[in-house]
Amino acid sequence: MRGFAILLGFYLLGTILQLGLQLPLPANVIGLILFTASLFLKWVKVEWVEEAGSFLIKHMLLLFAPIVVGTMVFFSWIGEQACTILVSLFASTFGVLLVTGWTAKLLGGGRARKEGDRRHDVP
């Protein structure tokens, strides 16, 4: 019970901070950031929340059931917009790949070395 109380406490703290400070992050994300920081700072010990976390992970499918049932309400709309959804899915994936590649190329020096340009240490 202590593990669930700690996890719930961080969720409630995240909710209070989000509502009080009008932060643009969801309350559960704020609580998760605070919880992670407290684990790194050793304010909360892993042993305290390990059993509760294992239980929640083991039963995660039950926690997602309402979301899956909720999407059934929009099933006809999803069917009507399937082409648009698929095009945007593939376009965004391809866009992320391009931007990631260009960023890696820019940060990596921007040019590929030729075999003759490489220096090898010769003893």
Rosetta silent file (secondary structure, phi, psi, omega in degrees, C-alpha in Angstrom):
SEQUENCE: MRGFAILLGFYLLGTILQLGLQLPLPANVIGLILFTASLFLKWVKVEWVEEAGSFLIKHMLLLFAPIVVGTMVFFSWIGEQACTILVSLFASTFGVLLVTGWTAKLLGGGRARKEGDRRHDVP
SCORE:     score description
SCORE:     0.000 S_00000001
   1 L     0.000  -31.205 -179.535    0.000    0.000    0.000 S_00000001
   2 H   -62.036  -40.406  179.881    2.901    2.338    0.660 S_00000001
   3 H   -62.974  -44.577  177.763    4.001    2.098   -2.988 S_00000001
   4 H   -64.434  -37.981  179.054    0.528    2.943   -4.285 S_00000001
   5 H   -64.657  -39.871  178.945    0.286    5.834   -1.829 S_00000001
   6 H   -65.962  -46.583 -179.948    3.618    7.247   -3.029 S_00000001
   7 H   -62.959  -43.144  178.088    2.642    6.939   -6.698 S_00000001
   8 H   -65.680  -36.869  177.620   -0.765    8.483   -6.051 S_00000001
   9 H   -61.999  -42.146  177.950    0.849   11.266   -4.022 S_00000001
  10 H   -68.285  -35.092  175.702    3.102   12.236   -6.914 S_00000001
  11 H   -63.567  -45.480  179.259    0.130   12.180   -9.279 S_00000001
  12 H   -65.830  -37.478  176.182   -1.826   14.464   -6.943 S_00000001
  13 H   -63.294  -40.307  176.411    1.189   16.756   -6.540 S_00000001
  14 H   -63.055  -39.513  178.085    1.432   16.968  -10.325 S_00000001
  15 H   -64.737  -43.630  179.627   -2.269   17.836  -10.523 S_00000001
  16 H   -63.383  -45.088  179.698   -1.915   20.566   -7.907 S_00000001
  17 H   -65.360  -40.424 -178.858    1.119   22.074   -9.635 S_00000001
  18 H   -65.861  -43.171  179.280   -0.508   21.910  -13.069 S_00000001
  19 H   -73.267  -40.041 -176.953   -3.692   23.601  -11.906 S_00000001
  20 H   -72.186  -39.262 -177.036   -1.983   26.080   -9.607 S_00000001
  21 H  -100.517   -0.834 -178.463    0.768   27.201  -11.976 S_00000001
  22 L    53.094   46.395  179.894   -1.177   26.700  -15.234 S_00000001
  23 L   -74.143  147.497 -177.830    1.652   24.620  -16.667 S_00000001
  24 L   -80.645    3.058  178.268    1.245   23.402  -20.266 S_00000001
  25 L   -95.770  150.082  174.478    2.130   19.801  -19.332 S_00000001
  26 L   -64.974  152.633 -176.492   -0.420   17.185  -18.257 S_00000001
  27 H   -61.981  -37.897 -178.922   -0.572   16.573  -14.518 S_00000001
  28 H   -68.244  -31.016  177.408    0.493   12.944  -14.805 S_00000001
  29 H   -70.716  -40.708  177.144    3.626   13.937  -16.740 S_00000001
  30 H   -61.971  -45.000  177.391    4.521   16.523  -14.093 S_00000001
  31 H   -61.793  -38.767  178.905    4.024   13.904  -11.377 S_00000001
  32 H   -67.103  -39.142  177.310    6.175   11.432  -13.288 S_00000001
  33 H   -63.901  -44.171  178.372    8.965   13.994  -13.667 S_00000001
  34 H   -64.482  -40.060  178.917    8.843   14.761   -9.944 S_00000001
  35 H   -64.273  -44.573  178.818    8.778   11.045   -9.098 S_00000001
  36 H   -62.845  -42.681  178.347   11.777   10.341  -11.346 S_00000001
  37 H   -62.640  -39.787 -179.526   13.692   13.256   -9.837 S_00000001
  38 H   -69.368  -29.866  174.820   12.935   12.016   -6.329 S_00000001
  39 H   -68.512  -42.983  179.235   14.206    8.557   -7.255 S_00000001
  40 H   -66.621  -34.561  179.892   17.464   10.019   -8.598 S_00000001
  41 L   -82.997   -0.208  178.098   17.851   12.229   -5.517 S_00000001
  42 L    65.953   24.943  174.317   17.245    9.159   -3.298 S_00000001
  43 L   -77.280  -31.346  176.778   14.254   10.781   -1.572 S_00000001
  44 L  -120.031  132.475  179.040   12.181    7.742   -2.526 S_00000001
  45 L   -89.651  143.647 -178.738   13.687    4.275   -2.501 S_00000001
  46 H   -60.035  -36.047 -178.221   12.952    1.903   -5.364 S_00000001
  47 H   -60.511  -28.890 -178.580   12.075   -0.839   -2.883 S_00000001
  48 H   -68.666  -33.263 -174.213    9.155    1.252   -1.629 S_00000001
  49 H  -113.410   -1.197 -174.837    7.428    1.381   -5.028 S_00000001
  50 H   -62.888  -44.858 -178.217    8.785   -1.721   -6.763 S_00000001
  51 H   -67.401  -42.271  178.373    5.932   -4.057   -5.834 S_00000001
  52 H   -65.797  -40.171  177.991    3.223   -1.533   -6.735 S_00000001
  53 H   -64.577  -41.180  177.248    4.948   -0.757  -10.036 S_00000001
  54 H   -62.780  -41.727  178.207    5.232   -4.438  -10.905 S_00000001
  55 H   -61.743  -45.691 -179.205    1.543   -4.924  -10.160 S_00000001
  56 H   -65.247  -39.296  178.900    0.550   -1.995  -12.367 S_00000001
  57 H   -67.492  -39.439 -179.258    2.755   -3.170  -15.232 S_00000001
  58 H   -63.971  -33.209 -177.153    1.401   -6.719  -14.958 S_00000001
  59 L  -107.643   26.438 -177.014   -2.185   -5.448  -15.228 S_00000001
  60 H   -62.305  -35.440 -178.810   -1.509   -2.684  -17.757 S_00000001
  61 H   -59.620  -38.338  177.891   -3.849   -4.198  -20.365 S_00000001
  62 H   -66.053  -31.449 -179.152   -6.803   -3.710  -18.009 S_00000001
  63 H   -74.014  -23.463  179.202   -5.861   -0.061  -17.560 S_00000001
  64 H   -92.259   -6.767 -178.639   -5.964    0.524  -21.337 S_00000001
  65 H   -57.317  -43.309  178.701   -9.331   -1.188  -21.855 S_00000001
  66 H   -61.624  -33.121  178.839  -11.384    2.038  -21.456 S_00000001
  67 H   -67.782  -42.944  179.943   -9.272    3.730  -24.132 S_00000001
  68 H   -64.990  -42.994  178.598   -9.827    0.879  -26.570 S_00000001
  69 H   -65.398  -37.043  178.766  -13.566    0.865  -25.877 S_00000001
  70 H   -64.360  -33.153  178.167  -13.646    4.637  -26.290 S_00000001
  71 H   -71.297  -21.738  178.053  -12.146    4.385  -29.771 S_00000001
  72 H   -64.388  -26.300  177.122  -14.994    2.080  -30.802 S_00000001
  73 H   -63.975  -34.791 -177.642  -17.300    5.100  -30.598 S_00000001
  74 L   -97.855   14.927 -175.127  -15.253    6.727  -33.377 S_00000001
  75 H   -59.751  -41.335 -179.747  -14.847    3.543  -35.434 S_00000001
  76 H   -67.269  -40.437  178.082  -17.045    4.775  -38.299 S_00000001
  77 H   -64.680  -40.255  177.878  -15.200    8.110  -38.432 S_00000001
  78 H   -62.481  -40.264  177.225  -11.846    6.296  -38.445 S_00000001
  79 H   -63.413  -40.766  178.762  -13.095    4.166  -41.348 S_00000001
  80 H   -67.431  -34.295 -175.741  -14.157    7.264  -43.300 S_00000001
  81 L  -101.650   17.201 -174.629  -10.837    9.009  -42.672 S_00000001
  82 H   -58.648  -42.282 -178.993   -8.591    5.933  -43.101 S_00000001
  83 H   -63.586  -45.795  179.313   -6.850    7.279  -46.203 S_00000001
  84 H   -62.540  -42.292 -179.751   -6.119   10.633  -44.557 S_00000001
  85 H   -63.898  -45.360 -179.430   -4.899    8.941  -41.391 S_00000001
  86 H   -65.625  -42.219  178.662   -2.584    6.591  -43.295 S_00000001
  87 H   -62.565  -44.693 -179.913   -1.146    9.369  -45.496 S_00000001
  88 H   -67.204  -34.492  177.973   -0.455   11.567  -42.474 S_00000001
  89 H   -63.574  -49.422 -179.493    1.060    8.619  -40.605 S_00000001
  90 H   -69.378  -38.571  179.434    3.487    7.783  -43.417 S_00000001
  91 H   -65.009  -42.721 -179.879    4.255   11.435  -44.202 S_00000001
  92 H   -68.409  -38.416  177.250    5.050   12.241  -40.580 S_00000001
  93 H   -62.739  -46.556  179.223    7.213    9.124  -40.212 S_00000001
  94 H   -63.809  -39.700  178.048    9.138    9.980  -43.383 S_00000001
  95 H   -62.417  -42.183  178.744    9.461   13.601  -42.242 S_00000001
  96 H   -65.001  -40.073  177.383   10.892   12.591  -38.891 S_00000001
  97 H   -62.166  -43.529  179.203   13.397   10.305  -40.616 S_00000001
  98 H   -63.726  -48.507 -178.538   14.502   13.124  -42.933 S_00000001
  99 H   -63.511  -39.753  177.818   14.838   15.708  -40.178 S_00000001
 100 H   -63.788  -44.278  178.470   16.730   13.244  -37.975 S_00000001
 101 H   -63.030  -44.829  179.177   19.089   12.370  -40.815 S_00000001
 102 H   -64.540  -38.586  179.064   19.710   16.017  -41.695 S_00000001
 103 H   -66.386  -42.878  178.486   20.303   16.881  -38.048 S_00000001
 104 H   -64.044  -39.221  178.809   22.757   14.000  -37.607 S_00000001
 105 H   -66.884  -41.853  179.384   24.549   15.024  -40.785 S_00000001
 106 H   -64.387  -44.791 -178.357   24.702   18.677  -39.667 S_00000001
 107 H   -76.619  -22.100 -178.925   25.992   17.816  -36.195 S_00000001
 108 L   -87.998    7.495  178.185   28.366   15.166  -37.527 S_00000001
 109 L   111.715  -17.190  173.136   30.343   17.588  -39.679 S_00000001
 110 L    81.103   -5.293  178.784   28.116   17.654  -42.723 S_00000001
 111 L  -141.914  147.282  177.454   30.351   15.698  -45.064 S_00000001
 112 L   -86.983  140.535  178.771   31.315   12.111  -45.456 S_00000001
 113 L   -81.521  139.464  174.304   34.998   11.313  -45.405 S_00000001
 114 L   -83.765  159.720 -177.869   36.499    9.635  -48.390 S_00000001
 115 H   -60.340  -36.467 -179.035   38.721    6.632  -47.879 S_00000001
 116 H   -73.706  -21.120 -178.043   41.801    8.627  -49.001 S_00000001
 117 H   -83.311  -14.853 -176.999   41.081   11.462  -46.555 S_00000001
 118 L   -75.783  138.971  176.872   41.185    9.280  -43.457 S_00000001
 119 L   -99.815  133.156  178.343   44.310    9.356  -41.397 S_00000001
 120 L  -114.738  136.731  176.533   45.530    6.157  -39.931 S_00000001
 121 L   -76.307  121.497  178.311   47.938    5.953  -37.064 S_00000001
 122 L  -110.631  123.842 -178.041   50.951    4.023  -38.192 S_00000001
 123 L   -70.997    0.000    0.000   53.306    2.901  -35.445 S_00000001
